[in-house]
C-alpha cells in the first residue's frame, strides 16, 4: 500500500513521486514529452486532449473510457492505467481507428486528430448502441473537416470488429487500479465512513467526484483547496438500483452509465442526458457532482425537481434525506452541510407520470443551456391535473419550480385554455438575467414556450 | 489523370493519427528554454502612467519583464500601417492588450510574476462598437469606393426601391492550435524563428524590424499549423516578435503558446460589418441600381482591414449583374482587438449583404428568391451582355447558370420546395425552409504584388529529391497538392520527394499562404523548378538512351524513350550520371500571375485571375417554440476546375461550408461593458460540432463543359475560401422557415448569426406585425 504512486500509460509505468497533484494529466503528459495529446482549450470543451482511461465496473467488466485529460488532476490518477494516442499503433501497424481516419481523410491540420482517434478507439471496445455514433465524437471539436470524413471513419469502424485484439485482451485481463500511495493532498478513500472521517480531520478538503467542474478550475490554476477527497473508489457510491417503487442512484454513478442502465425508466432523464455536455464529460460526471456544484443551469437539476427526487446525505451526525424541493437555497448554496457527503439520489416511480425535458442552448450539441426545463404531470381519472411539476434551469439563481403556476393548473384539464393561462403565468414567473448566452426576455419567453411545446405533446 | 492525383492522402495523415506529427511548441525544448506570460490591460482605452515591474523582476525564476523600452528596433508590428506597437508606449487601445511580458523559467512562474507587475492607468473614453464609431466618426483611412454608372440617378428612375440595414457578426478563428512561436538566437547571431505562421516572410520582416536587424539575420520557418484560416496571416507576428525580443534580451531560447482564453482575448477576428443599402429594381426583380455603404469594424489597429474591406466591396455583387452600382466602405476604429484575415477575407460579409438585398426584393415582389437570383445572374450571352463587374472586370469563364441548373436538378429542389410547402401547411409550430444560393468568388490577392511565388528544388545524386516552396501547411493540404504537382511533372513517386519545412532561407520574399492561392502560386513555381531540372537532365538521358532529346520521357521513377518502356533508365541512375557529368541539380522556380492590375483608389481593374463558382441547397427545420433550428440536408456543387486532389478539395468544401454555417448560426461573439470578450472559451463560444452537420450532406465537384481561358496549375482552381460562402444557403433556408410562420410577409429580418434567440425574435417580430 505504501508503494510509490504510479500511473500506467500505454503499458509503461510512470513513477509519480514528486509530481504536482493538482497539475492536469494533459500538462503532465507534456512534461513526459508525450505530445500526441493536444491542448486545444484546457477547459474540457474541445476533446483534443482525449485519452482512454481503463475503467473496471463493480460487476467486473472493464472498458476504455474516453476522458478529457485536461480535467483530470494527477492526484486522482495514482494507480490507474490509460492509453494515449502514442500507444495505439504497433510500429507501422495502425490501429483500426487510426487507419479509418487515414482512409477517410479525417485529418487536415491534425491538431484535433489524436482526440478523435482516442474517442473512436474507446468506441471500438464498447457494446453501447451508440459507441461509434455521432455521440461518440460530439465532444471533439474539429475546425477543418466539417466532420463529414470523421463520420465516415466512424462508419467504417462500425463494420469492423476489434474483438480479440491486443487492446481487447488487455481489457479482459484488467484487474482494476493498482494499489499505491496517494499523491500528497489527494485522498482516495474506499468507503463512505473513511471519506467522512477524512473530512472531519481535514475540514478544508474538497470532495472531488468526476472532476468535470472542479477540473476546469484546476486546469486553469484557479481553485486550489488545501486537499481533495476523491470519491471515485467508493463502491457504495457506484450502486444503481432500479426497484418497482423507486430508483436509487449512487452519487458516483457516471452519467454515461445512467444513460445506458436507466434508459426507458424516466423519459425526462432520457431526453436530457444526451444533451448534457459530451461523452468525455458524461463518462466522468456524476449526479452527486451535479448536485454538489448546484449550478443554476445544471441540466439534470430541473429533471430532479420535476421527478421529486430526494437527496441522501451522510455526515458526522448520520444519514438524512432532503427533498429536492428544499435542497437549493441560493446561488450555488444548498441544504447540504459542508461536512456532509451526497451518497445517493432517490427517484420515486409514480404510476402514469407523464414527464419530459427540453433544453435550449446556443448550440444544441455540447453546450451549456440557456434554459433547461423538465415537466411532470399526472392526470386524475376524470382527466384533470392531479399532479404537476414545472421545473427550470437558467431562469434564476437556482434551478426552480414555478410553484404558483403549478397550483394554477391543479384540478384543471390540460386544454388549450389551461396551457395558455399557464404559459402566460410562466412568462412572468421568473426574473432571469441578461448574459452572453441570451437575453432575459428570451429566457422568459422560453419559460412559457417550452411548456407550450411540452403540452402540445400531451394534448396535440 | 487519376493516379496519385485523386488518391494521395494528406502527407502527414499518419503523423496526425499517431500523434507523431509535431507542432511548433512541441519541438524538443533546448536547454534553458524559457516561457512568456503577458500583463494585460484591464481597460479598453487608457493612458499608461506608470509600469512598476520591480516586484515581478525579483521573483525567483524571472529573467525579465519586457516593456516598450526594451525594443531595440522599431516597436511596431503593423503590416500595412505602422500603427500597432508591439508593446504600448503610453496608451492601451483594447481590453486585455499586453502592456508587458514576463520572461521566466516556467509558465507558472511567468504567470505568477505577471500578476505582480503594477501598472497605473488613466482611463480614456472607449469606442466599443461599429455603431459608436460611426456616430463618433472614428475611422481609419479615407473612404474606399467601387462604382460604375450613376447609381443615384438610376435609383431615382427605378420603378421600385427598397432600403435597409444589416449588422453582421464577427467570428473567432478557433484554430485548434493557438498562436505559437519558438525563437533562438544561434551561435552566429542569426535569429531562428519557428512560428505557427501563414506568412513566414512577413514574420521574418516584423521580427527583424522589432530587433533592428536586416532580413538576412532572421530565419523564419513554419512547420505545420494546427489550423490558420487567416488568423495566422498577420497575427502570428506579434507573438513571434515578442519571443524574439525575449530571446534577444535574455540570451535564452524562448517558447510561447497562448492559452486559449488569451488567444481569444488578444487576437483579431473576422470583421463584424454594418451595411446600409438602397436598391432599385423593376417588377420582374431585375436589379437596376445599388448603393451600399459598408462599415467594417477594424478594431484598434488597421492590420489587414483595407484589403478585407475592399474584398467585401467587390463581392457584394456575388453572381449578380447590376448596371449602376456605388459602394463605399469605411473602416471603423474601435477599442477592440484588431480584426484580421479570416477565410473569405471580407468576401463573405459583402456577399451576405448582396443576398440580403436579393431576399428583400423577392419578398417585396412575393416571388421565390431563387427566381430573383437566377434572373440577375451575370451572363455573357445576354443582349446586351451583363457580364462585367462593378469594378470593371469581365466575369471570365462564367459557369454559374449551368452549375445552378445542375444542382437544382440533383438536389430535387423544385420537388422538395413543394413538399416543404405542404409540410408547413400541416405544421403550426415547426416550419421547414429550403434555399439555394450561388457563390462567385474572385481568386488572386487584390494587392497585385502578392501574386508571386518561388520554389527551390534539389535533386541529389542518389535520385532523392528535396522540395521547398514558399507556401505553408495549415491543414488545407497544400503540401500534398504540391507533392502531386512535383510527382506529375517529374514522373516520380511521392516517396522519392522530401517536402521541406517552409523556411525563409530556402525561398525568400514569399507571400502569405492565403487568398485561396496557395496551390495556384506555389504549384506553378514548383512546376517551373521541376521543368528547369528536367531540361538539364534531358540531354544526359538522351545520350544514355540513345534517342533524341525531345523523345525523353520521365515516367514511373524512370526515364525512357517516349512510348518504349523497354528503353529506360532508373531515375537514380540518370541523376548519378548527371552529377558525374557536372550538371547542376538544384534550381529555383518562380511564378507571377499574369494580367493582373488594380487601382485601389479608383476601385477598378482586373484584380482576379479567375473566379471560383459554386452553389448550395440547404434545408432546415425551425422550432417555433424555441427558435432552435436543425439542418436537415445540404447539397453542394462546387467548381474546382480539374482538381489537383479530389480528396483534399472535398475536404476544403465540406470544412469551409461548416465553418461558414458556424459563422452564420451558433458562433456569437459577445463583449462586456468594459470591452472585454465574454465569449473567450469554447464553453461560451460555440463552433459547430458533428451534431450540427446533417448526415444528408452531399458534396459534388462541378465538371465544366469548356476549357478555361486561364492557365492555372493543371487546370485546377483555388478552393480554400469560396465554399465557406455556400453556407449562406443555410441562413436563407432559415429565413424561409421563419417566413413560413407568417406567410406573405413582405420582409423577414434575421440576425446574423441566426442563433436560436435571433430566430425566436425574428418569428416573434413577424407575428407581431401581422
Contacts between the chains, C-beta under 8 A, distances in Angstrom:
chain1	res1	chain2	res2	distance
A	33	B	28	7.7
A	34	B	19	7.9
A	35	B	19	6.9
A	35	B	22	6.7
A	35	B	23	7.7
A	35	B	26	4.2
A	36	B	18	7.1
A	36	B	19	2.0
A	36	B	20	7.2
A	37	B	19	7.1
A	38	B	23	7.9
A	38	B	176	7.0
A	38	B	177	7.4
A	38	B	226	7.3
A	39	B	260	8.0
A	40	B	176	4.6
A	40	B	177	7.6
A	40	B	260	6.9
A	40	B	682	7.7
A	41	B	260	4.4
A	41	B	681	6.3
A	41	B	682	4.9
A	42	B	259	6.9
A	42	B	260	6.4
A	43	B	260	6.8
A	43	B	681	5.2
A	43	B	682	6.1
A	43	B	683	5.6
A	45	B	681	6.9
A	45	B	682	3.7
A	45	B	683	5.2
A	46	B	176	6.7
A	46	B	682	5.4
A	48	B	176	5.8
A	84	B	19	7.2
A	85	B	17	7.6
A	85	B	18	6.6
A	85	B	19	3.9
A	86	B	18	7.1
A	86	B	19	5.1
A	86	B	20	7.9
A	88	B	18	7.2
A	89	B	17	8.0
A	89	B	18	5.0
A	94	B	14	7.2
A	94	B	17	6.6
A	94	B	18	7.1
A	97	B	17	8.0
A	98	B	17	3.9
A	98	B	18	6.4
A	99	B	17	7.9
A	101	B	13	7.6
A	101	B	16	7.5
A	101	B	17	4.8
A	102	B	9	6.2
A	102	B	13	4.7
A	102	B	14	6.4
A	102	B	17	5.8
A	105	B	9	6.1
A	105	B	10	6.5
A	105	B	13	7.4
A	105	B	647	4.8
A	105	B	648	7.4
A	105	B	650	7.7
A	105	B	651	5.6
A	106	B	17	7.9
A	107	B	10	6.1
A	107	B	12	7.6
A	107	B	13	5.6
A	107	B	16	3.8
A	107	B	17	6.4
A	107	B	475	7.9
A	108	B	10	6.8
A	108	B	475	3.6
A	108	B	476	6.8
A	108	B	477	6.8
A	108	B	651	5.8
A	108	B	655	6.6
A	109	B	175	7.3
A	109	B	176	6.7
A	109	B	177	7.2
A	109	B	224	7.3
A	109	B	225	6.3
A	109	B	226	5.0
A	109	B	227	4.5
A	109	B	228	7.9
A	109	B	474	5.9
A	109	B	475	2.7
A	110	B	10	7.9
A	110	B	12	5.9
A	110	B	13	8.0
A	110	B	15	6.8
A	110	B	16	3.2
A	110	B	21	5.2
A	110	B	224	7.2
A	110	B	226	6.9
A	110	B	475	6.7
A	111	B	23	6.8
A	111	B	175	7.7
A	111	B	176	3.9
A	111	B	177	4.6
A	111	B	226	3.0
A	111	B	227	6.3
A	111	B	475	7.8
A	112	B	176	4.9
A	112	B	226	7.9
A	113	B	16	4.2
A	113	B	17	5.7
A	114	B	16	7.7
A	114	B	17	7.5
A	114	B	19	4.8
A	117	B	17	5.4
A	134	B	690	4.9
A	134	B	691	6.0
A	137	B	690	5.4
A	138	B	689	5.1
A	138	B	690	5.6
A	138	B	691	5.1
A	139	B	689	7.8
A	140	B	689	7.8
A	140	B	690	7.8
A	141	B	174	7.7
A	141	B	176	6.9
A	141	B	682	6.6
A	141	B	687	6.0
A	141	B	689	6.5
A	142	B	176	7.5
A	143	B	173	7.8
A	143	B	174	5.5
A	143	B	175	6.1
A	143	B	176	5.8
A	143	B	227	5.1
A	143	B	229	7.1
A	143	B	655	7.8
A	143	B	659	6.8
A	143	B	687	6.4
A	144	B	227	6.2
A	144	B	475	4.6
A	144	B	476	7.9
A	144	B	651	7.3
A	144	B	655	4.9
A	145	B	651	5.9
A	145	B	654	6.4
A	145	B	655	5.0
A	145	B	658	7.9
A	146	B	651	7.9
A	146	B	654	3.8
A	146	B	655	4.3
A	146	B	656	7.5
A	146	B	657	6.0
A	146	B	658	3.3
A	146	B	659	7.4
A	146	B	688	7.9
A	146	B	693	6.2
A	146	B	697	8.0
A	147	B	654	7.9
A	147	B	658	6.7
A	147	B	688	7.7
A	147	B	689	7.5
A	147	B	690	4.2
A	147	B	693	4.8
A	148	B	654	4.5
A	148	B	693	6.6
A	148	B	697	5.5
A	148	B	699	7.4
A	149	B	651	6.4
A	149	B	654	7.2
A	150	B	690	7.0
A	151	B	690	6.2
A	151	B	693	7.6
A	151	B	695	7.3
A	216	B	683	7.9
A	221	B	108	7.0
A	221	B	111	7.2
A	278	B	689	7.7
A	358	B	626	7.4
A	360	B	626	4.7
A	360	B	627	7.6
A	360	B	628	5.9
A	360	B	756	5.8
A	361	B	686	7.9
A	361	B	756	7.7
A	362	B	666	5.5
A	362	B	668	6.4
A	362	B	686	5.2
A	362	B	755	5.5
A	362	B	756	6.6
A	362	B	757	7.9
A	363	B	666	4.1
A	363	B	686	3.7
A	363	B	688	7.2
A	363	B	689	7.0
A	363	B	691	8.0
A	363	B	692	6.6
A	364	B	628	6.2
A	364	B	630	7.9
A	364	B	691	6.4
A	364	B	692	7.4
A	365	B	689	4.4
A	365	B	690	7.4
A	365	B	691	3.0
A	365	B	692	6.4
A	366	B	689	5.6
A	366	B	691	7.3
A	367	B	686	5.6
A	368	B	683	6.5
A	368	B	684	7.7
A	370	B	756	7.3
A	370	B	757	7.5
A	435	B	678	7.7
A	436	B	670	3.9
A	436	B	678	4.0
A	436	B	679	5.5
A	436	B	684	5.8
A	437	B	684	7.3
A	438	B	757	5.2
A	439	B	757	6.7
A	442	B	627	7.9
A	442	B	757	4.5
A	442	B	760	6.2
A	442	B	761	7.4
A	445	B	760	6.6
A	445	B	764	7.5
A	446	B	626	6.3
A	446	B	760	7.9
A	449	B	625	4.3
A	449	B	626	6.4
A	450	B	625	6.4
A	450	B	626	6.6
A	452	B	625	5.9
A	453	B	429	7.4
A	453	B	623	7.4
A	453	B	625	3.9
A	453	B	626	6.9
A	456	B	429	6.9
